[in-house]
């Protein structure tokens, strides 16, 4: 087998991850419509035939790149939220990770990737199914935090399902505005408006000044654990 084609019996998962990462980079740089299988293969250092062997179609590459980015988002979110005791603080953290670029340093920026996924989902049923899976995961994340806050008495007794549907849609809408660099709705404004809506619906107090304090507390908590 040609070395450029890779060793299919060597480390298939590692090789697959390599190609997914390459696809994510190329799609983010060029956009999905202008990305070719050959571009991804060149970035990954493999042959186009090997990319097709693993993924079959360009649509599958998009969904797998999106899955990789989403898994990174949720893994980071879980590690961050583990440092935060209050449900309102955990909700604030995922809103910040969604809206604020400074809170996404560990992540590949997936805003433009989401626009590509939504556009392809309109006409491609297989992409639409993955989009539905991702949206339900997002709603479930919000729903779980709300129910935890209700169980602890921190949040008002509202319908967690209805809130998750509305709030996830709100965040998605702001994501579009941020991705398009809307001059009226920038990242900070989207974050603060989202948190005001959440606080009003769930019945907890919130102010923009609280954000810096919550990050300080999280860092202090981490430091105490490391020193204990």
KAPE-V656936 format. One line per field, one symbol per residue. phi: phi as a letter, one per 40 degrees, with the letter a starting at -180 (. if undefined). psi: psi as a letter, one per 20 degrees, with the letter a starting at -180 (. if undefined). burial: I if it has 16 or more other ideal C-beta (glycine too) atoms within 10 Angstrom, else O. Layout:
# KAPE-V656936
phi: ???
psi: ???
burial: ???
This chain:
# KAPE-V656936
phi: .ccccgccccaccccccdcccccccccccbgcdccbdcccccccgbcdccccdcbgbcccccccccccccccccccdccccccbcccccccdccccccccdccbccbccbdcccccccccccbbdcccccdcccccccccccdcccccccccgcbccbccccccccccccccccdcccccfdccbcccccccccccccccccgbcaadccdccccccccccccccccc
psi: pphhirohifmhgghghghggggggghhgiqghjpqhhgggghikrqhhhghghhfrhghgghhgggggghgghgggghghhiphqhhhhghghgghghohijkhiqpojghhhggggghhhiohhhhhhgggghhgghhgggggghghhhijhqqnrohgggggghhhgggghgggghjlpihnrgggggghghggggghilrpqqhhhghhhhghghhgghghhi.
burial: OOOOOIOOOOOOOOIIOIIIIIIIIIIIOOOIOOIOIOIIIOIIOIIOOIIOOIIOOIIIIIIIIIOIIIOOIOOIIOOIIOIIOOIIIIIIIIIIIIIOOOIIOOIOOIIOIIIIIOOIIOOIOOIOOIIOOIOOOIIOIIIOIIOIIIOOOIIOOOOIOOIIOOIIOIIOOIIOIIOOOOOOIOIOOIIIOIIOIIIOIIOIOIOOOOIOOIIOOIOOOOOOOOOO
